[in-house]
Amino acid sequence: MSKIRRGGYVFLTWKGDHSPRHVHAYRKGKLVVKWDLDGRAAMKGRASGGVLALIRELESEGLL
């Protein structure tokens, strides 16, 4: 499991998790969005522009 804290969110990924490749974003202990990294779409919840910017930033850093 990978756990990254950034911008008031916690981003979680698991190696060997089911397809598609995705990240879970939490804020204050509650799921905000489960984001499909390959399809660039929400699988569950809603992604604000802020959380999407953080996901893009983490991807560009090679952390997701």
DSSP file (Angstrom, degrees, kcal/mol; ACC not computed):
  #  RESIDUE AA STRUCTURE BP1 BP2  ACC     N-H-->O    O-->H-N    N-H-->O    O-->H-N    TCO  KAPPA ALPHA  PHI   PSI    X-CA   Y-CA   Z-CA
    1    1 A M              0   0    0      0, 0.0     2,-0.5     0, 0.0    13,-0.2   0.000 360.0 360.0 360.0 140.7    0.0    0.0    0.0
    2    2 A S  E     -A   13   0A   0     11,-2.9    11,-2.0     2,-0.0     2,-0.5  -0.968 360.0-172.0-114.9 130.4    1.1    3.5   -0.8
    3    3 A K  E     +A   12   0A   0     -2,-0.5     2,-0.4     9,-0.2     9,-0.2  -0.983   5.5 178.0-127.8 120.7   -0.2    6.4    1.4
    4    4 A I  E     -A   11   0A   0      7,-2.4     7,-3.2    -2,-0.5     2,-0.5  -0.984  14.6-154.8-126.4 130.3    0.6   10.0    0.4
    5    5 A R  E     +A   10   0A   0     -2,-0.4     2,-0.3     5,-0.2     5,-0.2  -0.899  29.2 149.2-104.0 129.1   -0.7   13.1    2.2
    6    6 A R  E >   -A    9   0A   0      3,-2.4     3,-2.0    -2,-0.5    48,-0.1  -0.930  60.8  -4.8-160.0 133.8   -1.0   16.3    0.2
    7    7 A G  T 3  S-     0   0    0     -2,-0.3     3,-0.1     1,-0.3    47,-0.1   0.772 127.3 -51.6  58.3  31.7   -3.2   19.4    0.3
    8    8 A G  T 3  S+     0   0    0      1,-0.3    20,-0.4    19,-0.0     2,-0.3   0.519 119.1 104.3  83.7   4.5   -5.4   18.1    3.1
    9    9 A Y  E <   -A    6   0A   0     -3,-2.0    -3,-2.4    18,-0.1     2,-0.5  -0.813  61.0-143.1-115.6 157.2   -6.1   14.8    1.3
   10   10 A V  E     -AB   5  26A   0     16,-2.4    16,-2.9    -2,-0.3     2,-0.5  -0.993  16.7-159.0-117.4 126.4   -4.8   11.3    1.8
   11   11 A F  E     -AB   4  25A   0     -7,-3.2    -7,-2.4    -2,-0.5     2,-0.4  -0.917   9.7-170.4-109.1 127.4   -4.2    9.3   -1.4
   12   12 A L  E     +AB   3  24A   0     12,-2.7    12,-2.6    -2,-0.5     2,-0.3  -0.953  10.7 169.9-122.3 136.6   -4.1    5.5   -1.2
   13   13 A T  E     -A    2   0A   0    -11,-2.0   -11,-2.9    -2,-0.4     2,-0.4  -0.970  17.3-149.9-135.5 154.1   -3.1    2.9   -3.8
   14   14 A W    >   -     0   0    0     -2,-0.3     3,-1.4     8,-0.3     2,-0.2  -0.991  18.4-125.3-126.1 131.6   -2.5   -0.8   -3.4
   15   15 A K  T 3  S+     0   0    0     -2,-0.4     3,-0.1     1,-0.2    -2,-0.0  -0.532 100.1  18.8 -68.8 138.5   -0.1   -2.9   -5.5
   16   16 A G  T 3  S+     0   0    0     -2,-0.2    -1,-0.2     1,-0.2     3,-0.1   0.570  91.1 147.8  77.4   8.3   -1.9   -5.8   -7.1
   17   17 A D    <   -     0   0    0     -3,-1.4    -1,-0.2     1,-0.1    -4,-0.0  -0.247  57.4 -77.1 -69.0 165.8   -5.3   -4.2   -6.6
   18   18 A H        -     0   0    0      1,-0.1     4,-0.2    -3,-0.1    -1,-0.1  -0.150  68.3 -62.6 -62.7 157.6   -8.0   -4.8   -9.2
   19   19 A S  S    S+     0   0    0      2,-0.1     2,-0.1    -3,-0.1    -1,-0.1  -0.492 100.4  58.0 -78.5 155.3   -8.1   -3.2  -12.6
   20   20 A P  S    S-     0   0    0      0, 0.0     2,-0.2     0, 0.0    17,-0.0   0.634  91.0-110.2 -76.2 166.7   -8.3   -0.4  -13.7
   21   21 A R        +     0   0    0     -2,-0.1    16,-2.3    15,-0.1    17,-0.9  -0.452  57.2 160.6 -62.8 126.4   -5.3    1.3  -12.0
   22   22 A H  E     - C   0  36A   0     14,-0.3     2,-0.3    -2,-0.2    -8,-0.3  -0.915  35.3-137.5-148.4 168.7   -6.8    3.7   -9.6
   23   23 A V  E     - C   0  35A   0     12,-2.0    12,-2.9    -2,-0.3     2,-0.5  -0.979  14.3-139.8-131.6 144.7   -6.3    5.9   -6.5
   24   24 A H  E     -BC  12  34A   0    -12,-2.6   -12,-2.7    -2,-0.3     2,-0.5  -0.910  17.5-160.1-102.1 129.5   -8.5    6.5   -3.5
   25   25 A A  E     -BC  11  33A   0      8,-2.9     7,-3.4    -2,-0.5     8,-1.4  -0.955  10.5-174.9-114.9 125.8   -8.6   10.1   -2.2
   26   26 A Y  E     -BC  10  31A   0    -16,-2.9   -16,-2.4    -2,-0.5     2,-0.4  -0.881  11.6-170.8-118.9 149.2   -9.8   10.8    1.3
   27   27 A R  E >  S- C   0  30A   0      3,-2.4     3,-1.7    -2,-0.3   -18,-0.1  -0.980  79.3  -8.1-138.8 127.3  -10.4   14.0    3.3
   28   28 A K  T 3  S-     0   0    0    -20,-0.4     3,-0.1    -2,-0.4    -1,-0.1   0.862 130.6 -56.4  53.6  38.6  -11.1   14.0    7.0
   29   29 A G  T 3  S+     0   0    0      1,-0.2     2,-0.4   -19,-0.0    -1,-0.3   0.454 115.5 110.0  78.9   1.1  -11.4   10.2    6.9
   30   30 A K  E <  S-C   27   0A   0     -3,-1.7    -3,-2.4     1,-0.0     2,-0.2  -0.899  75.1-108.4-114.5 140.4  -14.1   10.1    4.2
   31   31 A L  E     +C   26   0A   0     -2,-0.4    -5,-0.3    -5,-0.2     3,-0.1  -0.455  34.1 175.4 -64.3 126.6  -13.7    8.9    0.7
   32   32 A V  E     -     0   0A   0     -7,-3.4    14,-1.4     1,-0.4     2,-0.3   0.829  65.1 -13.6 -95.4 -48.4  -13.9   11.8   -1.7
   33   33 A V  E     -CD  25  45A   0     -8,-1.4    -8,-2.9    12,-0.2     2,-0.6  -0.988  42.5-146.5-157.0 145.1  -13.2   10.0   -5.0
   34   34 A K  E     -CD  24  44A   0     10,-2.5     9,-3.7    -2,-0.3    10,-1.2  -0.975  37.6-158.9-108.4 111.4  -11.9    6.7   -6.3
   35   35 A W  E     -CD  23  42A   0    -12,-2.9   -12,-2.0    -2,-0.6     2,-0.7  -0.835  17.7-137.2-109.4 125.6  -10.2    7.9   -9.5
   36   36 A D  E  >> -CD  22  41A   0      5,-2.9     4,-1.3    -2,-0.5     5,-0.8  -0.684  16.2-163.7 -75.3 111.8   -9.3    5.7  -12.6
   37   37 A L  T  45S+     0   0    0    -16,-2.3   -15,-0.2    -2,-0.7    -1,-0.2   0.789  85.6  40.7 -72.5 -28.4   -5.8    6.8  -13.4
   38   38 A D  T  45S+     0   0    0    -17,-0.9    -1,-0.2     1,-0.1   -16,-0.1   0.892 122.6  37.0 -86.3 -43.6   -5.9    5.3  -16.9
   39   39 A G  T  45S-     0   0    0    -18,-0.3    -2,-0.2     2,-0.1    -1,-0.1   0.569  98.3-135.4 -85.9  -9.7   -9.4    6.3  -18.0
   40   40 A R  T  <5 +     0   0    0     -4,-1.3     2,-0.3     1,-0.2    -3,-0.2   0.930  63.3 114.9  55.0  51.5   -9.2    9.6  -16.2
   41   41 A A  E   <S-D   36   0A   0     -5,-0.8    -5,-2.9    -7,-0.0     2,-0.3  -0.989  72.4 -99.3-148.3 153.6  -12.7    9.3  -14.7
   42   42 A A  E     -D   35   0A   0     -2,-0.3    -7,-0.2    -7,-0.2     3,-0.1  -0.569  24.9-174.8 -73.0 132.3  -14.3    8.9  -11.3
   43   43 A M  E    S+     0   0A   0     -9,-3.7     2,-0.3     1,-0.4    -8,-0.2   0.697  79.2   3.2 -94.1 -27.2  -15.2    5.4  -10.4
   44   44 A K  E    S+D   34   0A   0    -10,-1.2   -10,-2.5     0, 0.0    -1,-0.4  -0.954 118.6   2.8-157.3 138.6  -16.9    6.5   -7.2
   45   45 A G  E    S-D   33   0A   0     -2,-0.3     2,-0.4   -12,-0.2   -12,-0.2  -0.330  87.4 -68.7  81.0-165.7  -17.6    9.9   -5.7
   46   46 A R        -     0   0    0    -14,-1.4     2,-0.6    -2,-0.1   -11,-0.0  -0.978  32.9-142.7-132.1 142.6  -16.8   13.3   -7.3
   47   47 A A        -     0   0    0     -2,-0.4     2,-0.1   -13,-0.1    -5,-0.1  -0.917  13.4-150.2-109.1 120.7  -13.4   14.9   -8.0
   48   48 A S     >  -     0   0    0     -2,-0.6     4,-2.1     1,-0.1     5,-0.2  -0.346  33.7-104.1 -76.3 166.8  -13.1   18.6   -7.6
   49   49 A G  H  > S+     0   0    0      1,-0.2     4,-2.2     2,-0.2     5,-0.1   0.858 120.9  56.3 -59.3 -34.9  -10.6   20.6   -9.7
   50   50 A G  H  > S+     0   0    0      2,-0.2     4,-1.8     1,-0.2    -1,-0.2   0.923 107.9  44.1 -65.2 -45.8   -8.3   20.8   -6.6
   51   51 A V  H  > S+     0   0    0      1,-0.2     4,-2.2     2,-0.2    -1,-0.2   0.867 112.8  53.3 -69.5 -34.1   -8.1   17.1   -6.0
   52   52 A L  H  X S+     0   0    0     -4,-2.1     4,-2.5     2,-0.2    -1,-0.2   0.894 107.0  51.9 -65.7 -38.7   -7.6   16.4   -9.7
   53   53 A A  H  X S+     0   0    0     -4,-2.2     4,-2.2     1,-0.2    -2,-0.2   0.899 110.2  49.1 -63.1 -39.6   -4.7   18.9   -9.8
   54   54 A L  H  X S+     0   0    0     -4,-1.8     4,-2.6     2,-0.2    -2,-0.2   0.898 110.1  50.8 -66.5 -40.1   -3.1   17.1   -6.8
   55   55 A I  H  X S+     0   0    0     -4,-2.2     4,-2.4     2,-0.2    -2,-0.2   0.926 111.3  48.0 -62.8 -44.7   -3.6   13.7   -8.6
   56   56 A R  H  X S+     0   0    0     -4,-2.5     4,-2.5     2,-0.2    -2,-0.2   0.906 111.7  51.0 -61.2 -41.6   -1.9   15.1  -11.8
   57   57 A E  H  X S+     0   0    0     -4,-2.2     4,-1.5     2,-0.2    -2,-0.2   0.922 110.8  47.6 -62.0 -45.4    0.9   16.5   -9.6
   58   58 A L  H  <>S+     0   0    0     -4,-2.6     5,-2.6     1,-0.2     6,-0.7   0.888 112.0  50.7 -64.6 -38.9    1.5   13.1   -7.9
   59   59 A E  H ><5S+     0   0    0     -4,-2.4     3,-1.6     4,-0.2    -2,-0.2   0.921 108.1  51.8 -62.7 -43.7    1.4   11.3  -11.3
   60   60 A S  H 3<5S+     0   0    0     -4,-2.5    -1,-0.2     1,-0.3    -2,-0.2   0.793 108.5  52.2 -66.0 -26.3    4.0   13.8  -12.7
   61   61 A E  T 3<5S-     0   0    0     -4,-1.5    -1,-0.3    -5,-0.2    -2,-0.2   0.482 117.0-116.4 -84.3  -4.0    6.2   13.1   -9.7
   62   62 A G  T < 5S+     0   0    0     -3,-1.6    -3,-0.2    -4,-0.3    -2,-0.1   0.682  83.0 120.1  77.9  18.2    5.9    9.3  -10.3
   63   63 A L      <       0   0    0     -5,-2.6    -4,-0.2    -6,-0.2    -5,-0.1   0.636 360.0 360.0 -90.7 -14.7    4.2    8.7   -7.0
   64   64 A L              0   0    0     -6,-0.7    -5,-0.2    -9,-0.1    -1,-0.1   0.322 360.0 360.0-122.6 360.0    1.0    7.3   -8.6
